[in-house]
Amino acid sequence: DFGCEIGKELTCCVGHDCKIDSIKFQPGMIFTIGVIFCEGHYAHALWTNGWTRSTVDGGLAAQFKHTVLITDTGPEILTEMENV
């Protein structure tokens, strides 16, 4: 999952369709990048509310994200916890 809900624009690609190699990262860009861990199969279904997803096999899933800022000197992970 890449880029959801940061800044003025919402750009989101999920799963294997995410092609971030075509994005030119520039200083000032902020985005999220994360992973979803699934207990069973990774295939998911979109609920009728147009937002919620669940695994097709009913397995548990959890998501973890970091927010990243691109600076002049490289990426800075804004959500990184120190001394964990």
ABEGO torsion letter per residue (X at the ends): XBGBGBEABBBBBBEAABBAAABBBBBGBBBBBBBBBBABBABBBBBAAGABBBBAAGBBBBBBBBBBBBBAAEBBBAABBBGX
